[in-house]
Amino acid sequence: MAFGRSSRGKRPVEPVTLKILVAGGFGVGKTTLVGAVSEIRPLRTEEELSEAGRPVDDVAGVEAKTTTTVAMDFGRITLRENLVLYLFGTPGQDRFWFLWDELAQGSLGAVVLADTRRLEDCFAAVDYFERRAIPFVVAVNCFEGAERFPVGTVQAALDLDPEVPVVLCDARDRSSARDVLVTVVEHAVERVERPRDAEPART
């Protein structure tokens, strides 16, 4: 039988589907994270970096990068039998930011990937989600050779509200990336359930 519950006359429960964005600066690992956790073959819209784009694409710190996302990455992961996440990775360069508003529609929350070697590259993503009141977590992608900083130091450097979670991760590792997604879902649900008058004031 396709579903064990059918023997008791019950229909299978349709899973809840949630939309999560994966954002951050150029070359921070968005495509890698989506690909690491997706249970389907991820959709990628990558193009080769060209000489024409070098004046506008800052590759300092990611000189080995040869491709870039020009529209979005898409993947899917089932967290539980009744909970499925659809992941949308945003393009990192400024010239593709016109796509963000469309990708953000209907999203429960977002992951902002950060690289401590280029921390300023995620400022724009943090500001975007703060202005639109979209719950997000900051996930520091621990690149080899990058200096490790305490979570509190990263939170202070990004001027985050105290309730915004900051976690360390390896975007290449499925379990690590999955933990990041669990954190953003839990944070977003907590934000939704929190009474409006309990929202902390930003100083």
C-alpha positions as CSV (number, residue, x, y, z in Angstrom):
1,M,0.0,0.0,0.0
2,A,1.2,3.5,-0.8
3,F,0.2,4.9,2.6
4,G,0.0,2.9,5.8
5,R,-2.8,5.1,7.1
6,S,-5.1,4.1,4.3
7,S,-5.9,0.8,6.1
8,R,-7.5,2.8,8.8
9,G,-9.6,4.8,6.4
10,K,-7.6,8.0,6.8
11,R,-6.2,10.0,3.9
12,P,-2.5,10.9,3.9
13,V,-1.8,14.3,5.4
14,E,-0.7,16.9,2.8
15,P,2.6,18.3,3.9
16,V,2.9,22.0,4.8
17,T,5.2,23.7,2.2
18,L,7.2,26.8,3.1
19,K,9.4,29.1,1.1
20,I,12.8,30.0,2.3
21,L,15.3,32.4,0.7
22,V,19.0,31.9,0.7
23,A,20.8,35.2,0.3
24,G,24.2,36.8,0.7
25,G,27.0,38.3,-1.2
26,F,28.8,37.2,-4.3
27,G,30.6,33.9,-3.9
28,V,29.5,33.2,-0.3
29,G,28.1,29.7,-1.0
30,K,24.4,30.1,-1.7
31,T,24.4,27.7,-4.7
32,T,26.5,25.3,-2.7
33,L,24.1,25.3,0.3
34,V,21.0,24.7,-1.8
35,G,22.7,21.9,-3.7
36,A,24.0,20.3,-0.5
37,V,20.5,19.8,1.0
38,S,18.2,19.5,-2.0
39,E,16.6,16.1,-2.3
40,I,15.9,16.9,-6.0
41,R,18.3,17.9,-8.6
42,P,18.7,21.6,-7.9
43,L,17.8,24.1,-10.6
44,R,20.7,26.4,-11.2
45,T,21.0,29.5,-13.4
46,E,24.7,29.9,-13.5
47,E,26.7,31.6,-16.2
48,E,30.5,31.8,-16.8
49,L,32.0,35.0,-15.5
50,S,33.1,37.1,-18.4
51,E,35.8,39.7,-19.0
52,A,33.1,42.3,-19.6
53,G,31.7,41.7,-16.1
54,R,35.0,42.0,-14.2
55,P,34.7,45.8,-13.7
56,V,31.4,45.3,-11.9
57,D,31.9,41.9,-10.2
58,D,34.2,42.2,-7.2
59,V,36.0,38.8,-7.0
60,A,38.5,39.9,-4.3
61,G,38.7,36.9,-1.9
62,V,37.0,34.5,-4.3
63,E,39.4,34.7,-7.3
64,A,38.9,31.1,-8.1
65,K,35.1,31.6,-8.7
66,T,34.3,31.1,-12.5
67,T,30.5,31.1,-12.5
68,T,27.7,33.3,-11.1
69,T,24.0,32.9,-10.5
70,V,22.0,35.2,-12.8
71,A,18.5,34.4,-11.7
72,M,18.1,32.0,-8.8
73,D,18.9,28.6,-7.4
74,F,16.0,26.3,-6.5
75,G,15.9,23.2,-4.4
76,R,13.6,21.2,-2.1
77,I,14.1,19.5,1.2
78,T,11.6,17.5,3.4
79,L,12.4,18.3,7.1
80,R,9.6,16.1,8.4
81,E,6.9,13.9,6.8
82,N,4.5,16.9,7.0
83,L,7.0,19.8,6.3
84,V,8.6,20.6,3.0
85,L,10.9,23.6,2.3
86,Y,11.3,25.1,-1.1
87,L,14.6,26.9,-1.3
88,F,15.3,29.9,-3.5
89,G,18.9,31.1,-3.7
90,T,19.1,34.8,-4.7
91,P,21.7,36.2,-7.1
92,G,24.6,38.0,-5.3
93,Q,25.5,40.8,-7.6
94,D,24.0,44.3,-7.3
95,R,22.9,44.3,-11.0
96,F,20.5,41.3,-10.4
97,W,18.8,42.8,-7.3
98,F,15.7,43.6,-9.3
99,L,14.8,39.9,-8.9
100,W,14.8,40.0,-5.1
101,D,11.3,41.5,-4.6
102,E,9.8,38.8,-6.8
103,L,11.7,36.0,-5.1
104,A,10.8,37.3,-1.6
105,Q,7.0,37.2,-2.2
106,G,5.4,34.6,0.1
107,S,8.6,33.6,1.9
108,L,8.5,32.5,5.5
109,G,12.0,33.6,6.2
110,A,15.6,33.8,4.9
111,V,19.1,32.6,5.4
112,V,21.8,35.3,5.0
113,L,25.1,33.6,4.3
114,A,28.2,35.5,5.5
115,D,31.9,35.1,4.8
116,T,34.0,36.7,7.6
117,R,36.7,37.6,5.0
118,R,34.1,39.8,3.2
119,L,31.5,40.5,5.9
120,E,30.4,43.8,4.4
121,D,29.1,41.8,1.4
122,C,26.1,40.7,3.4
123,F,25.1,44.1,4.7
124,A,22.7,44.7,1.9
125,A,20.9,41.4,2.4
126,V,20.6,42.1,6.2
127,D,19.2,45.5,5.4
128,Y,16.8,44.1,2.8
129,F,15.2,41.6,5.2
130,E,15.1,44.1,8.1
131,R,13.3,46.7,6.1
132,R,10.7,44.2,4.9
133,A,10.3,42.5,8.4
134,I,11.2,39.1,6.9
135,P,12.6,36.9,9.7
136,F,16.2,35.8,8.9
137,V,19.2,34.1,10.4
138,V,22.8,34.8,9.6
139,A,24.8,31.7,8.8
140,V,28.6,32.2,8.8
141,N,30.0,29.9,6.1
142,C,33.3,28.7,7.6
143,F,35.6,28.7,4.7
144,E,39.0,27.0,5.0
145,G,41.6,29.6,6.0
146,A,39.0,32.1,7.1
147,E,39.4,33.5,10.7
148,R,36.8,32.2,13.1
149,F,35.0,34.8,15.3
150,P,32.6,34.3,18.2
151,V,29.0,34.6,17.3
152,G,28.6,37.7,19.4
153,T,31.4,39.4,17.5
154,V,29.7,38.7,14.2
155,Q,26.3,39.9,15.6
156,A,27.9,43.2,16.7
157,A,29.8,43.7,13.5
158,L,26.5,43.4,11.5
159,D,24.6,45.5,14.1
160,L,21.9,42.8,14.4
161,D,19.0,42.9,16.8
162,P,19.7,40.6,19.7
163,E,17.0,38.1,18.7
164,V,18.5,37.4,15.2
165,P,20.2,34.0,15.4
166,V,23.8,33.8,14.2
167,V,25.1,30.2,13.5
168,L,28.3,28.7,12.1
169,C,28.0,26.3,9.2
170,D,29.7,24.5,6.3
171,A,27.5,25.1,3.2
172,R,29.0,22.0,1.6
173,D,27.8,19.7,4.4
174,R,24.2,18.4,4.2
175,S,23.6,18.1,7.9
176,S,25.2,21.5,8.7
177,A,23.1,23.2,6.0
178,R,20.0,21.4,7.2
179,D,20.6,22.7,10.7
180,V,20.7,26.2,9.4
181,L,17.3,25.7,7.7
182,V,15.8,24.2,10.9
183,T,17.0,27.4,12.8
184,V,15.4,29.8,10.3
185,V,12.1,27.9,10.4
186,E,12.0,27.9,14.2
187,H,13.0,31.6,14.3
188,A,10.3,32.6,11.7
189,V,7.6,30.6,13.5
190,E,8.6,32.2,16.8
191,R,8.4,35.6,15.2
192,V,4.9,34.9,13.8
193,E,3.6,33.6,17.1
194,R,5.1,36.5,19.2
195,P,2.6,39.1,20.2
196,R,3.2,42.4,18.4
197,D,3.6,44.3,21.6
198,A,6.4,41.9,22.6
199,E,8.6,42.9,19.7
200,P,11.9,44.3,21.1
201,A,12.8,47.9,20.3
202,R,15.8,48.4,18.1
203,T,18.4,50.6,19.6
